[in-house]
Amino acid sequence: MKLNIGGHHYTILCEDLRHEDDSKELYGRHLVRHSEILINSQIDETRQQETLIHEILHAILINAGHEHNEGMIDAISNGLHQLGVGGYLWEKAQKS
């Protein structure tokens, strides 16, 4: 899957992700250097969609040079997912 985010061509990969701390679960990761977004393939598809929004928000803010916190990203990604943005972005990325 692919998406253009801020003029950068991102590859979205779904794979089995493991957190460095075994007591925590890793849903996704944004890799700036490689323009990649990793999504945990072991979580429910609706969680994958919300995680895609979450990682896109990280990409947007990092590319713009803005500091941000995880709680803000969680709140915004959850709200956008409730509005159907997650499903829209998921389908768009699959078409690319």
N, CA, C and O atoms as a MOPAC input file, in Angstrom:
PM7 MOZYME 1SCF
protein

 N      0.85200 1    -1.17600 1     0.00000 1
 C      0.00000 1     0.00000 1     0.00000 1
 C      0.89400 1     1.23500 1     0.00000 1
 O      2.01800 1     1.20400 1     0.50200 1
 N      0.38200 1     2.31100 1    -0.56600 1
 C      1.15400 1     3.55100 1    -0.64000 1
 C      0.24200 1     4.75600 1    -0.43900 1
 O     -0.94500 1     4.72000 1    -0.76400 1
 N      0.82300 1     5.82200 1     0.10200 1
 C      0.14300 1     7.11200 1     0.24000 1
 C      1.17300 1     8.22100 1     0.07500 1
 O      2.33600 1     8.06500 1     0.44800 1
 N      0.73700 1     9.32600 1    -0.48000 1
 C      1.57900 1    10.51500 1    -0.56100 1
 C      1.22000 1    11.39000 1     0.64000 1
 O      0.08100 1    11.83800 1     0.77500 1
 N      2.20300 1    11.62800 1     1.51000 1
 C      1.98100 1    12.42300 1     2.71900 1
 C      2.97700 1    13.56900 1     2.70000 1
 O      4.18300 1    13.34900 1     2.80900 1
 N      2.48300 1    14.78200 1     2.56400 1
 C      3.34700 1    15.96000 1     2.56900 1
 C      4.36500 1    15.96400 1     1.44000 1
 O      5.47600 1    16.46900 1     1.60100 1
 N      3.98800 1    15.40300 1     0.30100 1
 C      4.88800 1    15.36200 1    -0.84500 1
 C      5.87800 1    14.21700 1    -0.80900 1
 O      6.75700 1    14.13600 1    -1.66700 1
 N      5.75200 1    13.32300 1     0.17200 1
 C      6.63400 1    12.16100 1     0.28800 1
 C      5.82900 1    10.89500 1    -0.00600 1
 O      4.70000 1    10.74900 1     0.46200 1
 N      6.40300 1    10.00100 1    -0.76700 1
 C      5.74400 1     8.75200 1    -1.12400 1
 C      6.01000 1     7.70800 1    -0.04300 1
 O      7.10000 1     7.14200 1     0.04000 1
 N      4.99900 1     7.46900 1     0.77800 1
 C      5.10600 1     6.52900 1     1.88200 1
 C      4.62000 1     5.14100 1     1.47100 1
 O      3.61900 1     5.00000 1     0.76700 1
 N      5.33700 1     4.13400 1     1.91700 1
 C      4.90500 1     2.75700 1     1.77900 1
 C      4.30900 1     2.33500 1     3.11400 1
 O      4.90700 1     2.56500 1     4.16500 1
 N      3.13100 1     1.71700 1     3.07400 1
 C      2.47400 1     1.23300 1     4.28300 1
 C      2.58900 1    -0.29000 1     4.27600 1
 O      2.12600 1    -0.95300 1     3.34900 1
 N      3.20300 1    -0.82400 1     5.30400 1
 C      3.43200 1    -2.26400 1     5.40500 1
 C      2.71100 1    -2.82100 1     6.61700 1
 O      2.81100 1    -2.26900 1     7.71200 1
 N      1.99000 1    -3.90700 1     6.42600 1
 C      1.35300 1    -4.61200 1     7.53300 1
 C      2.20500 1    -5.82800 1     7.85200 1
 O      2.41500 1    -6.69600 1     7.00600 1
 N      2.68800 1    -5.87700 1     9.07400 1
 C      3.52900 1    -6.99800 1     9.49700 1
 C      3.37800 1    -7.21300 1    10.98400 1
 O      2.83000 1    -6.37000 1    11.69500 1
 N      3.86800 1    -8.34700 1    11.44900 1
 C      3.80300 1    -8.67900 1    12.87100 1
 C      4.81100 1    -7.80200 1    13.61600 1
 O      6.01900 1    -7.98600 1    13.46700 1
 N      4.32800 1    -6.86200 1    14.40800 1
 C      5.19700 1    -5.94200 1    15.14800 1
 C      5.26900 1    -6.34500 1    16.60900 1
 O      4.27400 1    -6.77000 1    17.19500 1
 N      6.43800 1    -6.21100 1    17.18600 1
 C      6.65600 1    -6.49700 1    18.60100 1
 C      7.26800 1    -5.27400 1    19.27300 1
 O      8.22000 1    -4.68700 1    18.75800 1
 N      6.72400 1    -4.89500 1    20.41600 1
 C      7.28100 1    -3.80300 1    21.21500 1
 C      8.54100 1    -4.29300 1    21.91000 1
 O      8.64600 1    -5.46700 1    22.26400 1
 N      9.49500 1    -3.39000 1    22.10400 1
 C     10.73900 1    -3.74500 1    22.78300 1
 C     10.46800 1    -4.23900 1    24.21200 1
 O     11.18700 1    -5.08900 1    24.73700 1
 N      9.41700 1    -3.68700 1    24.82300 1
 C      8.98100 1    -4.08800 1    26.16300 1
 C      7.85600 1    -5.11600 1    25.97400 1
 O      6.76700 1    -4.76100 1    25.52300 1
 N      8.11000 1    -6.36400 1    26.31000 1
 C      7.13900 1    -7.43900 1    26.07400 1
 C      5.79600 1    -7.22700 1    26.76400 1
 O      4.81400 1    -7.87500 1    26.40200 1
 N      5.73100 1    -6.32900 1    27.75300 1
 C      4.46700 1    -6.08500 1    28.45200 1
 C      3.57700 1    -5.09700 1    27.69600 1
 O      2.44300 1    -4.84800 1    28.10500 1
 N      4.09000 1    -4.52600 1    26.58500 1
 C      3.32800 1    -3.55600 1    25.80500 1
 C      3.09100 1    -4.07900 1    24.39200 1
 O      3.84700 1    -4.90300 1    23.87700 1
 N      2.02900 1    -3.58200 1    23.78500 1
 C      1.71200 1    -3.96100 1    22.41000 1
 C      2.03400 1    -2.79000 1    21.48600 1
 O      1.76100 1    -1.63600 1    21.81500 1
 N      2.60800 1    -3.09100 1    20.34400 1
 C      2.95400 1    -2.06900 1    19.36100 1
 C      1.95800 1    -2.14500 1    18.21800 1
 O      1.87800 1    -3.16600 1    17.53400 1
 N      1.19000 1    -1.06900 1    18.00100 1
 C      0.20500 1    -1.03000 1    16.92500 1
 C      0.80400 1    -0.54600 1    15.61800 1
 O      0.44000 1    -1.04000 1    14.55000 1
 N      1.71800 1     0.41200 1    15.68400 1
 C      2.28600 1     0.94700 1    14.45500 1
 C      3.55500 1     1.72500 1    14.71500 1
 O      3.93600 1     1.98000 1    15.85800 1
 N      4.19700 1     2.09500 1    13.62300 1
 C      5.43700 1     2.86600 1    13.72200 1
 C      5.61900 1     3.67900 1    12.44300 1
 O      5.30500 1     3.21600 1    11.34600 1
 N      6.13000 1     4.89800 1    12.60200 1
 C      6.43200 1     5.79600 1    11.48400 1
 C      7.94600 1     5.85200 1    11.33500 1
 O      8.64200 1     6.26500 1    12.26200 1
 N      8.46100 1     5.44300 1    10.18600 1
 C      9.89700 1     5.45500 1     9.92500 1
 C     10.20700 1     6.59100 1     8.96000 1
 O      9.99000 1     6.46900 1     7.75500 1
 N     10.71500 1     7.69500 1     9.49700 1
 C     10.95100 1     8.91400 1     8.72100 1
 C     11.97100 1     8.67300 1     7.61100 1
 O     11.72700 1     9.02900 1     6.45800 1
 N     13.10000 1     8.07700 1     7.94700 1
 C     14.19000 1     7.90000 1     6.97300 1
 C     13.78200 1     7.13000 1     5.73200 1
 O     14.25600 1     7.41200 1     4.63200 1
 N     12.90700 1     6.16200 1     5.91200 1
 C     12.52800 1     5.29600 1     4.80100 1
 C     11.15700 1     5.64100 1     4.21700 1
 O     10.69200 1     4.98000 1     3.28900 1
 N     10.51600 1     6.66800 1     4.75600 1
 C      9.14700 1     7.03100 1     4.35600 1
 C      8.24600 1     5.79700 1     4.37800 1
 O      7.58700 1     5.45900 1     3.39600 1
 N      8.24500 1     5.14300 1     5.53300 1
 C      7.42300 1     3.95400 1     5.71700 1
 C      6.56000 1     4.09100 1     6.95800 1
 O      6.93900 1     4.72200 1     7.94400 1
 N      5.39200 1     3.48100 1     6.87300 1
 C      4.51600 1     3.33800 1     8.02700 1
 C      4.28300 1     1.85300 1     8.20000 1
 O      3.86000 1     1.16300 1     7.27200 1
 N      4.56400 1     1.37100 1     9.39500 1
 C      4.35800 1    -0.03800 1     9.71500 1
 C      3.09900 1    -0.16400 1    10.55800 1
 O      2.90000 1     0.59100 1    11.51000 1
 N      2.25200 1    -1.12200 1    10.20200 1
 C      1.00800 1    -1.38100 1    10.91700 1
 C      1.04500 1    -2.83500 1    11.38100 1
 O      1.41300 1    -3.72600 1    10.61500 1
 N      0.66400 1    -3.07400 1    12.63400 1
 C      0.65700 1    -4.42800 1    13.17700 1
 C     -0.43400 1    -5.25500 1    12.50400 1
 O     -1.61900 1    -4.93400 1    12.60400 1
 N     -0.02700 1    -6.31700 1    11.82100 1
 C     -0.97800 1    -7.18100 1    11.10800 1
 C     -1.79000 1    -8.06000 1    12.05800 1
 O     -2.75600 1    -8.69300 1    11.63300 1
 N     -1.41300 1    -8.10700 1    13.33100 1
 C     -2.07300 1    -8.98500 1    14.29400 1
 C     -3.25900 1    -8.32500 1    15.00400 1
 O     -3.93600 1    -8.97400 1    15.80100 1
 N     -3.51900 1    -7.04300 1    14.72300 1
 C     -4.64800 1    -6.35800 1    15.36800 1
 C     -5.82900 1    -6.30700 1    14.40000 1
 O     -5.66000 1    -6.47100 1    13.19200 1
 N     -7.01000 1    -6.08100 1    14.93700 1
 C     -8.24000 1    -5.99900 1    14.15900 1
 C     -8.12600 1    -4.92200 1    13.06600 1
 O     -7.43300 1    -3.92100 1    13.24900 1
 N     -8.80000 1    -5.13000 1    11.94700 1
 C     -8.68500 1    -4.19100 1    10.82900 1
 C     -9.11800 1    -2.77000 1    11.19800 1
 O     -8.52700 1    -1.80900 1    10.70600 1
 N    -10.12600 1    -2.61600 1    12.04100 1
 C    -10.52000 1    -1.26000 1    12.42900 1
 C     -9.41700 1    -0.59400 1    13.24800 1
 O     -9.21400 1     0.61500 1    13.14400 1
 N     -8.70400 1    -1.37200 1    14.06100 1
 C     -7.54800 1    -0.83700 1    14.80100 1
 C     -6.41500 1    -0.50600 1    13.83300 1
 O     -5.69700 1     0.47300 1    14.03600 1
 N     -6.24900 1    -1.30100 1    12.79400 1
 C     -5.23800 1    -1.00500 1    11.78300 1
 C     -5.55100 1     0.32700 1    11.10400 1
 O     -4.65200 1     1.13300 1    10.86300 1
 N     -6.81300 1     0.55300 1    10.80100 1
 C     -7.22200 1     1.79700 1    10.15300 1
 C     -6.97800 1     2.99200 1    11.06400 1
 O     -6.47300 1     4.02200 1    10.61700 1
 N     -7.33300 1     2.86100 1    12.33600 1
 C     -7.09700 1     3.95400 1    13.28500 1
 C     -5.59400 1     4.18100 1    13.47400 1
 O     -5.14900 1     5.32100 1    13.60500 1
 N     -4.82600 1     3.11300 1    13.48700 1
 C     -3.37400 1     3.21700 1    13.61700 1
 C     -2.76900 1     3.90700 1    12.40200 1
 O     -1.80700 1     4.66400 1    12.53100 1
 N     -3.32700 1     3.64900 1    11.22300 1
 C     -2.85100 1     4.33800 1    10.02200 1
 C     -3.03100 1     5.84600 1    10.17500 1
 O     -2.12000 1     6.61100 1     9.85900 1
 N     -4.18800 1     6.28000 1    10.65200 1
 C     -4.41500 1     7.71200 1    10.89700 1
 C     -3.38000 1     8.22500 1    11.89700 1
 O     -2.77100 1     9.27400 1    11.68400 1
 N     -3.18500 1     7.49100 1    12.97600 1
 C     -2.24600 1     7.87700 1    14.03100 1
 C     -0.84800 1     8.10300 1    13.45300 1
 O     -0.21100 1     9.11800 1    13.73400 1
 N     -0.37900 1     7.15900 1    12.65300 1
 C      0.97100 1     7.26500 1    12.08900 1
 C      1.05200 1     8.35900 1    11.01900 1
 O      2.09300 1     8.99800 1    10.87000 1
 N     -0.02300 1     8.57600 1    10.28500 1
 C     -0.06200 1     9.68000 1     9.30900 1
 C      0.05300 1    11.02000 1    10.03600 1
 O      0.75500 1    11.92000 1     9.57500 1
 N     -0.63300 1    11.15100 1    11.17000 1
 C     -0.52800 1    12.39000 1    11.95500 1
 C      0.89900 1    12.61800 1    12.42400 1
 O      1.39100 1    13.74500 1    12.38700 1
 N      1.57200 1    11.55400 1    12.86800 1
 C      2.99100 1    11.68300 1    13.22300 1
 C      3.79300 1    12.18400 1    12.01800 1
 O      4.60400 1    13.10100 1    12.14600 1
 N      3.56300 1    11.58300 1    10.85800 1
 C      4.30500 1    11.97200 1     9.65000 1
 C      4.06600 1    13.44300 1     9.31100 1
 O      5.01500 1    14.16800 1     9.00900 1
 N      2.83000 1    13.88300 1     9.35600 1
 C      2.49700 1    15.27000 1     9.03000 1
 C      3.21300 1    16.22900 1     9.98000 1
 O      3.84600 1    17.19000 1     9.54300 1
 N      3.10900 1    15.95900 1    11.27500 1
 C      3.69600 1    16.86200 1    12.26700 1
 C      5.22400 1    16.82800 1    12.24500 1
 O      5.86300 1    17.87300 1    12.37300 1
 N      5.80900 1    15.66200 1    12.08800 1
 C      7.26900 1    15.56700 1    12.01900 1
 C      7.79000 1    16.24700 1    10.75900 1
 O      8.77800 1    16.97900 1    10.81300 1
 N      7.13200 1    16.00800 1     9.62100 1
 C      7.56300 1    16.64000 1     8.36700 1
 C      7.47000 1    18.15700 1     8.43700 1
 O      8.22300 1    18.86200 1     7.76600 1
 N      6.53800 1    18.66200 1     9.25500 1
 C      6.37300 1    20.10700 1     9.40000 1
 C      7.25300 1    20.67200 1    10.52400 1
 O      7.28300 1    21.88400 1    10.73600 1
 N      7.96400 1    19.80000 1    11.23900 1
 C      8.86100 1    20.25400 1    12.30400 1
 C      8.17300 1    20.60200 1    13.60400 1
 O      8.71200 1    21.36900 1    14.40200 1
 N      6.97600 1    20.04700 1    13.83600 1
 C      6.22000 1    20.36000 1    15.05400 1
 C      6.41400 1    19.30400 1    16.13000 1
 O      6.39700 1    18.10400 1    15.85700 1
 N      6.59600 1    19.76800 1    17.34400 1
 C      6.59600 1    18.88100 1    18.50300 1
 C      5.15100 1    18.45500 1    18.77300 1
 O      4.21800 1    19.21400 1    18.51000 1
 N      4.97300 1    17.27100 1    19.28600 1
 C      3.62800 1    16.79800 1    19.60600 1
 C      3.72800 1    15.69400 1    20.64900 1
 O      4.80100 1    15.14500 1    20.89600 1
 N      2.58800 1    15.38000 1    21.25200 1
 C      2.59600 1    14.31100 1    22.25000 1
 C      1.63300 1    13.20200 1    21.83500 1
 O      0.70100 1    13.40900 1    21.05800 1
 N      1.89300 1    12.02900 1    22.37800 1
 C      1.14700 1    10.82400 1    22.00300 1
 C     -0.33900 1    10.93600 1    22.35300 1
 O     -1.18700 1    10.46100 1    21.59800 1
 N     -0.65700 1    11.55300 1    23.47800 1
 C     -2.06000 1    11.70400 1    23.87200 1
 C     -2.85700 1    12.52000 1    22.87300 1
 O     -3.99900 1    12.18200 1    22.56200 1
 N     -2.25800 1    13.60300 1    22.36400 1
 C     -2.92600 1    14.43000 1    21.36100 1
 C     -3.15300 1    13.62400 1    20.08300 1
 O     -4.23300 1    13.68000 1    19.49500 1
 N     -2.14200 1    12.88200 1    19.66000 1
 C     -2.26000 1    12.07200 1    18.45100 1
 C     -3.33700 1    11.00100 1    18.63500 1
 O     -4.12500 1    10.76000 1    17.72000 1
 N     -3.38300 1    10.36100 1    19.79400 1
 C     -4.41100 1     9.35300 1    20.07700 1
 C     -5.81700 1     9.94400 1    19.98200 1
 O     -6.70200 1     9.34700 1    19.36900 1
 N     -6.02200 1    11.10700 1    20.58500 1
 C     -7.34600 1    11.73700 1    20.59300 1
 C     -7.78600 1    12.11300 1    19.18200 1
 O     -8.92700 1    11.85700 1    18.79700 1
 N     -6.89600 1    12.71400 1    18.41800 1
 C     -7.24800 1    13.14400 1    17.06100 1
 C     -7.47900 1    11.93500 1    16.16100 1
 O     -8.43600 1    11.91900 1    15.38700 1
 N     -6.62200 1    10.92700 1    16.24900 1
 C     -6.79000 1     9.75900 1    15.37500 1
 C     -8.07600 1     9.01600 1    15.70100 1
 O     -8.75000 1     8.52600 1    14.79400 1
 N     -8.43100 1     8.92400 1    16.98300 1
 C     -9.68100 1     8.27000 1    17.35500 1
 C    -10.88300 1     9.04600 1    16.83000 1
 O    -11.82500 1     8.45400 1    16.30300 1
 N    -10.85300 1    10.36400 1    16.97200 1
 C    -11.95800 1    11.19000 1    16.47400 1
 C    -12.11400 1    11.10400 1    14.96500 1
 O    -13.23300 1    10.99900 1    14.46200 1
 N    -11.00300 1    11.14800 1    14.23800 1
 C    -11.06500 1    11.04200 1    12.78000 1
 C    -11.53400 1     9.65800 1    12.34700 1
 O    -12.26500 1     9.52000 1    11.36600 1
 N    -11.11200 1     8.64100 1    13.08100 1
 C    -11.55900 1     7.28400 1    12.75500 1
 C    -13.07400 1     7.16300 1    12.92900 1
 O    -13.74300 1     6.52900 1    12.11200 1
 N    -13.61100 1     7.76000 1    13.98000 1
 C    -15.06100 1     7.72400 1    14.20800 1
 C    -15.82700 1     8.41000 1    13.08400 1
 O    -16.98700 1     8.07900 1    12.83500 1
 N    -15.19500 1     9.35700 1    12.40800 1
 C    -15.82800 1    10.05500 1    11.28900 1
 C    -15.68400 1     9.30500 1     9.95800 1
 O    -16.18600 1     9.76500 1     8.93300 1
 N    -15.00200 1     8.15400 1     9.96900 1
 C    -14.86000 1     7.35700 1     8.76200 1
 C    -13.58200 1     7.60100 1     7.98000 1
 O    -13.40000 1     7.04200 1     6.89800 1
 N    -12.70200 1     8.42200 1     8.51200 1
 C    -11.46200 1     8.75200 1     7.80400 1
 C    -10.55600 1     7.52900 1     7.69300 1
 O     -9.86100 1     7.36700 1     6.69000 1
 N    -10.55400 1     6.66400 1     8.71200 1
 C     -9.70400 1     5.47800 1     8.69000 1
 C    -10.01500 1     4.56400 1     7.52500 1
 O     -9.11200 1     4.12200 1     6.81400 1
 N    -11.29900 1     4.27900 1     7.33000 1
 C    -11.71400 1     3.43100 1     6.20900 1
 C    -11.37200 1     4.05300 1     4.86800 1
 O    -10.93200 1     3.36400 1     3.94700 1
 N    -11.57700 1     5.35900 1     4.76200 1
 C    -11.26800 1     6.07600 1     3.51500 1
 C     -9.77700 1     5.97600 1     3.18400 1
 O     -9.41300 1     5.63700 1     2.05800 1
 N     -8.91100 1     6.27100 1     4.16400 1
 C     -7.46600 1     6.23300 1     3.93100 1
 C     -6.98600 1     4.80600 1     3.64200 1
 O     -6.09300 1     4.60000 1     2.82000 1
 N     -7.58600 1     3.82300 1     4.32500 1
 C     -7.22200 1     2.42100 1     4.12900 1
 C     -7.49500 1     2.00900 1     2.67500 1
 O     -6.65300 1     1.38900 1     2.02500 1
 N     -8.68300 1     2.36500 1     2.17900 1
 C     -9.03900 1     2.04200 1     0.79200 1
 C     -8.14400 1     2.79500 1    -0.19400 1
 O     -7.69700 1     2.21900 1    -1.18600 1
 N     -7.88300 1     4.06200 1     0.06800 1
 C     -7.03300 1     4.87100 1    -0.81000 1
 C     -5.62900 1     4.26000 1    -0.89100 1
 O     -5.05700 1     4.16300 1    -1.97700 1
 N     -5.08400 1     3.85600 1     0.23600 1
 C     -3.73300 1     3.28800 1     0.25600 1
 C     -3.68600 1     1.96700 1    -0.50400 1
 O     -2.68800 1     1.66700 1    -1.15800 1
 N     -4.75300 1     1.17800 1    -0.42500 1
 C     -4.79300 1    -0.11400 1    -1.11000 1
 C     -4.87600 1     0.05300 1    -2.62600 1
 O     -4.41400 1    -0.81400 1    -3.36900 1
 N     -5.45200 1     1.14300 1    -3.08600 1
 C     -5.56900 1     1.39400 1    -4.52800 1
 C     -4.26800 1     1.85100 1    -5.15600 1
 O     -4.09700 1     1.76600 1    -6.37200 1
 N     -3.34900 1     2.33600 1    -4.33300 1
 C     -2.08800 1     2.87900 1    -4.85900 1
 C     -1.06000 1     1.79600 1    -5.04300 1
 O      0.05800 1     2.07400 1    -5.47700 1

